[in-house]
Amino acid sequence: MSDPEILDRILETCSYRFRSVVCPNKDRVAEITAAKLHVEDQDWSVLECSLLPNGEVKCAMSCLLRDFDQSN
């Protein structure tokens, strides 16, 4: 089992967002979880997508993240 203190430090270094977005490849709504490290010029990356098996994401799935910074 992971050390809770280490896990807390990892979670504090990122921002997380949970969204419903239309997948351009499957033309279906996907529930996604995205994260962005608190580092200058860092991009958002998809961590989880409801259209894929748990833990399987590809190429940071930038197609789902258009205008992600502008939305809250």
Backbone as ProteinMPNN parsed JSONL, in Angstrom:
{"seq_chain_A": "MSDPEILDRILETCSYRFRSVVCPNKDRVAEITAAKLHVEDQDWSVLECSLLPNGEVKCAMSCLLRDFDQSN", "coords_chain_A": {"N_chain_A": [[0.841, -1.177, 0.0], [0.474, 2.279, -0.705], [2.267, 5.03, 0.739], [0.421, 7.345, 2.564], [1.234, 10.037, 2.928], [3.089, 10.503, 0.885], [1.421, 10.095, -1.328], [-0.373, 12.245, -0.929], [1.394, 14.407, -1.411], [1.969, 14.01, -4.125], [-0.601, 14.358, -5.258], [-1.007, 17.045, -4.627], [0.664, 18.35, -6.397], [-0.583, 18.596, -8.792], [-3.294, 19.815, -10.877], [-6.694, 18.922, -11.186], [-9.321, 17.959, -13.374], [-12.666, 17.096, -14.137], [-14.655, 16.003, -16.684], [-17.336, 15.906, -19.139], [-17.048, 15.131, -22.4], [-17.292, 15.292, -25.991], [-16.117, 12.667, -27.856], [-14.116, 12.94, -30.632], [-13.306, 10.864, -32.27], [-14.927, 8.648, -31.775], [-17.424, 9.679, -31.772], [-19.038, 9.922, -29.509], [-20.101, 10.603, -26.135], [-17.665, 11.099, -23.693], [-16.606, 10.462, -20.418], [-14.168, 12.091, -18.756], [-11.069, 12.284, -16.917], [-8.73, 14.67, -16.242], [-5.382, 15.885, -15.835], [-3.004, 18.331, -14.764], [0.282, 19.214, -14.311], [1.706, 21.382, -11.842], [3.603, 23.096, -13.199], [5.424, 25.385, -15.126], [4.312, 25.999, -18.443], [3.199, 23.479, -18.8], [1.103, 20.974, -20.193], [-2.363, 19.861, -20.257], [-3.278, 16.504, -19.506], [-5.014, 13.534, -20.274], [-6.097, 11.313, -17.856], [-7.902, 9.319, -17.397], [-10.517, 7.726, -19.184], [-13.858, 7.172, -19.979], [-14.54, 5.703, -22.208], [-12.594, 3.905, -22.709], [-10.847, 0.953, -21.54], [-10.102, 0.69, -17.993], [-7.401, 2.708, -16.993], [-6.225, 2.849, -19.526], [-5.062, 5.069, -21.732], [-4.309, 7.15, -24.557], [-1.693, 8.928, -26.1], [-1.966, 11.296, -24.561], [-4.399, 12.194, -25.255], [-5.137, 14.641, -26.574], [-7.075, 15.53, -28.335], [-9.419, 15.625, -26.922], [-9.137, 17.748, -25.285], [-9.353, 20.35, -26.189], [-9.52, 23.844, -25.709], [-9.484, 23.534, -22.935], [-8.271, 24.92, -20.837], [-9.691, 27.285, -20.805], [-12.199, 26.634, -19.874], [-14.09, 25.973, -16.887]], "CA_chain_A": [[0.0, 0.0, 0.0], [1.249, 3.507, -0.803], [2.34, 5.911, 1.897], [-0.535, 8.449, 2.374], [1.931, 11.325, 2.848], [3.641, 10.595, -0.476], [0.273, 10.26, -2.212], [-0.828, 13.631, -0.775], [2.334, 15.303, -2.103], [1.757, 13.829, -5.568], [-1.873, 14.987, -5.602], [-0.872, 18.499, -4.492], [1.465, 18.904, -7.491], [-1.391, 18.613, -10.014], [-4.689, 20.249, -10.892], [-7.507, 17.883, -11.8], [-10.642, 18.347, -13.869], [-13.515, 15.991, -14.54], [-15.532, 16.566, -17.709], [-17.997, 15.114, -20.172], [-16.685, 15.714, -23.692], [-17.592, 14.439, -27.136], [-14.924, 12.093, -28.467], [-14.206, 13.12, -32.085], [-13.035, 9.609, -32.972], [-16.014, 7.684, -31.587], [-18.667, 10.441, -31.836], [-19.789, 9.596, -28.302], [-19.69, 11.369, -24.956], [-16.704, 10.426, -22.824], [-16.346, 11.051, -19.099], [-12.717, 12.054, -18.632], [-10.337, 12.905, -15.818], [-7.493, 15.23, -16.781], [-4.482, 16.458, -14.83], [-1.959, 19.243, -15.248], [1.289, 19.483, -13.282], [1.905, 22.793, -11.515], [4.9, 23.459, -13.756], [5.242, 26.319, -16.229], [4.161, 25.473, -19.804], [2.762, 22.091, -18.792], [-0.196, 20.772, -20.824], [-3.289, 18.916, -19.64], [-3.224, 15.126, -19.997], [-6.131, 12.71, -19.837], [-5.682, 10.185, -17.021], [-8.923, 8.276, -17.44], [-11.574, 7.973, -20.167], [-14.894, 6.146, -19.829], [-14.672, 4.928, -23.444], [-11.485, 2.955, -22.769], [-10.68, 0.174, -20.302], [-9.424, 1.41, -16.908], [-5.962, 2.917, -17.083], [-5.718, 2.901, -20.896], [-5.219, 6.313, -22.472], [-3.33, 7.202, -25.636], [-1.19, 10.222, -26.605], [-2.522, 12.356, -23.711], [-5.742, 12.421, -25.788], [-5.297, 16.085, -26.728], [-8.291, 15.807, -29.093], [-10.501, 15.854, -25.969], [-8.765, 18.829, -24.376], [-9.401, 21.676, -26.806], [-10.078, 24.911, -24.87], [-9.628, 23.042, -21.573], [-7.862, 25.96, -19.892], [-10.688, 28.352, -20.754], [-13.413, 26.189, -19.191], [-13.906, 25.69, -15.456]], "C_chain_A": [[0.887, 1.241, 0.0], [1.194, 4.308, 0.489], [1.392, 7.094, 1.665], [0.131, 9.813, 2.238], [2.516, 11.531, 1.448], [2.513, 10.818, -1.476], [-0.274, 11.677, -2.134], [0.087, 14.603, -1.506], [2.181, 15.212, -3.61], [0.478, 14.543, -6.001], [-1.806, 16.504, -5.536], [-0.098, 19.125, -5.653], [0.677, 19.018, -8.795], [-2.732, 19.299, -9.779], [-5.464, 19.167, -11.623], [-8.825, 18.472, -12.27], [-11.367, 17.101, -14.35], [-14.56, 16.555, -15.494], [-16.235, 15.496, -18.52], [-17.691, 15.821, -21.48], [-17.054, 14.739, -24.799], [-16.282, 13.968, -27.747], [-15.038, 12.232, -29.976], [-13.977, 11.83, -32.864], [-14.185, 8.62, -32.883], [-17.386, 8.334, -31.664], [-19.61, 10.066, -30.69], [-19.286, 10.467, -27.164], [-18.771, 10.508, -24.1], [-16.615, 11.189, -21.507], [-14.842, 10.94, -18.896], [-12.25, 12.691, -17.326], [-9.024, 13.381, -16.417], [-6.685, 15.849, -15.645], [-3.455, 17.34, -15.512], [-1.009, 19.49, -14.086], [1.414, 20.982, -13.063], [3.322, 23.208, -11.912], [4.622, 24.357, -14.957], [5.215, 25.595, -17.574], [3.771, 23.998, -19.855], [1.367, 22.0, -19.397], [-1.056, 19.825, -19.995], [-3.093, 17.554, -20.28], [-4.421, 14.372, -19.451], [-5.586, 11.519, -19.065], [-6.64, 9.01, -17.143], [-10.013, 8.695, -18.421], [-12.571, 6.835, -20.087], [-15.06, 5.275, -21.07], [-13.566, 3.891, -23.613], [-11.435, 2.141, -21.482], [-9.877, 0.967, -19.273], [-7.924, 1.49, -17.124], [-5.4, 3.004, -18.483], [-6.065, 4.24, -21.537], [-4.091, 6.387, -23.481], [-2.97, 8.645, -25.967], [-1.726, 11.423, -25.834], [-3.895, 12.802, -24.197], [-6.047, 13.91, -25.962], [-6.535, 16.451, -27.538], [-9.469, 16.1, -28.162], [-10.289, 17.11, -25.139], [-8.766, 20.212, -25.016], [-10.095, 22.659, -25.878], [-10.269, 24.486, -23.412], [-9.282, 24.114, -20.553], [-8.915, 27.053, -19.758], [-11.947, 27.946, -19.998], [-13.106, 25.845, -17.741], [-14.654, 24.481, -15.031]], "O_chain_A": [[1.939, 1.25, 0.639], [0.21, 4.267, 1.229], [1.537, 7.791, 0.661], [-0.365, 10.664, 1.5], [2.435, 12.629, 0.898], [2.64, 11.647, -2.377], [-0.61, 12.261, -3.164], [-0.395, 15.531, -2.157], [2.254, 16.227, -4.302], [0.476, 15.256, -7.004], [-2.48, 17.185, -6.309], [-0.202, 20.333, -5.867], [1.213, 19.488, -9.799], [-3.237, 19.359, -8.657], [-4.957, 18.564, -12.569], [-9.376, 19.374, -11.639], [-10.762, 16.179, -14.896], [-15.276, 17.492, -15.141], [-15.802, 14.346, -18.583], [-18.039, 16.989, -21.65], [-17.123, 13.529, -24.586], [-15.435, 14.782, -28.113], [-15.976, 11.69, -30.562], [-14.415, 11.719, -34.01], [-14.402, 7.836, -33.807], [-18.404, 7.642, -31.629], [-20.817, 9.913, -30.883], [-18.18, 11.004, -27.222], [-19.062, 9.344, -23.822], [-16.556, 12.419, -21.495], [-14.295, 9.838, -18.866], [-12.94, 13.515, -16.725], [-8.29, 12.601, -17.024], [-7.235, 16.279, -14.631], [-3.088, 17.129, -16.668], [-1.427, 19.919, -13.011], [1.246, 21.764, -13.998], [4.127, 23.614, -11.074], [3.687, 24.108, -15.718], [6.008, 24.684, -17.81], [4.0, 23.339, -20.87], [0.529, 22.863, -19.138], [-0.554, 19.087, -19.148], [-2.778, 17.461, -21.466], [-4.8, 14.552, -18.294], [-4.717, 10.798, -19.556], [-6.241, 7.853, -17.01], [-10.386, 9.866, -18.486], [-12.187, 5.666, -20.121], [-15.667, 4.207, -20.99], [-13.595, 3.092, -24.549], [-11.926, 2.588, -20.446], [-9.066, 1.818, -19.637], [-7.261, 0.49, -17.399], [-4.197, 3.217, -18.635], [-7.226, 4.507, -21.847], [-3.042, 5.77, -23.297], [-3.855, 9.491, -26.099], [-1.921, 12.484, -26.428], [-4.493, 13.701, -23.606], [-7.103, 14.381, -25.54], [-7.009, 17.583, -27.44], [-10.424, 16.758, -28.574], [-11.168, 17.498, -24.37], [-8.228, 21.156, -24.436], [-11.146, 22.346, -25.318], [-11.134, 25.029, -22.725], [-9.93, 24.208, -19.511], [-9.019, 27.682, -18.706], [-12.689, 28.809, -19.528], [-11.981, 25.469, -17.412], [-14.606, 24.105, -13.86]]}, "name": "protein", "num_of_chains": 1, "seq": "MSDPEILDRILETCSYRFRSVVCPNKDRVAEITAAKLHVEDQDWSVLECSLLPNGEVKCAMSCLLRDFDQSN"}
